[in-house]
């Protein structure tokens, strides 16, 4: 299982565990307190920073600089735009 971050216009940012093979969520699964039903608002999956390696954030390591540049370039492609991904602040 991997934990992905999503953003819902009603519920805000939340984490959701999924298999890497699962499709991205399209609607918010969080339960409304009053009705105990799923929110159902459209969500966007966020792209977030990497893991920590030896106390240094992955996104700060030299070996990841080229990867981050490639990620930013990929986000400009039609395929990425079709997925409606939202980059995080540190991208």
C-alpha positions in Angstrom: 0.0 0.0 0.0 1.1 3.6 -0.8 -0.5 6.6 0.8 -1.4 9.3 -1.7 -2.4 12.9 -1.0 -5.6 14.3 -2.5 -7.2 17.7 -2.4 -11.0 18.1 -2.1 -12.5 21.6 -2.5 -14.8 20.8 0.5 -12.7 18.6 2.8 -9.2 20.0 2.0 -6.1 17.9 1.7 -6.2 14.3 2.9 -4.2 11.1 2.6 -5.7 7.9 1.2 -3.9 4.4 1.2 -4.1 2.6 -2.2 -2.3 0.0 -4.1 0.0 1.3 -6.8 -2.2 -0.6 -9.3 -5.4 1.2 -8.2 -6.8 4.1 -10.3 -6.6 7.5 -8.8 -9.6 8.7 -6.8 -12.0 11.0 -8.8 -14.4 11.8 -6.0 -13.9 12.4 -2.3 -14.5 9.3 -0.2 -14.4 11.1 3.2 -17.6 10.8 5.2 -19.8 13.8 5.9 -20.2 14.0 9.7 -23.9 15.0 9.6 -25.1 12.3 7.1 -22.3 9.6 7.3 -22.2 9.5 3.5 -19.2 10.1 1.2 -18.5 13.8 0.4 -18.5 13.0 -3.4 -16.8 16.2 -4.5 -14.2 15.9 -7.3 -10.7 15.5 -6.0 -7.2 16.0 -7.5 -4.2 13.8 -6.6 -1.3 15.9 -5.4 2.3 15.3 -6.3 4.4 15.6 -3.1 8.0 15.6 -2.0 10.1 12.4 -1.6 11.1 10.4 1.4 13.9 11.2 3.8 17.3 9.4 3.3 19.8 9.6 6.1 18.2 12.7 7.6 18.3 14.6 4.3 15.1 15.1 2.4 15.1 13.1 -0.8 14.1 16.2 -2.8 17.4 17.9 -1.7 19.7 15.1 -2.7 22.0 15.6 -5.7 20.7 12.4 -7.3 17.2 13.7 -7.3 17.8 17.1 -8.9 17.6 15.7 -12.5 14.5 13.7 -11.6 12.8 16.8 -10.3 13.6 18.7 -13.5 12.2 15.9 -15.5 9.1 15.8 -13.4 8.5 19.5 -13.9 8.9 19.0 -17.7 6.6 16.0 -17.7 3.9 18.0 -15.9 3.7 20.2 -19.0 2.9 17.3 -21.4 -0.6 16.7 -22.7 -0.6 13.3 -20.9 0.0 15.0 -17.5 -2.5 17.7 -18.2 -5.1 15.1 -19.1 -4.6 13.5 -15.7 -5.3 16.9 -14.1 -2.4 16.6 -11.6 -1.6 19.4 -9.2 2.1 19.9 -8.3 2.9 20.7 -4.7 4.6 23.9 -3.6 8.1 22.5 -3.6 8.0 21.3 -7.2 
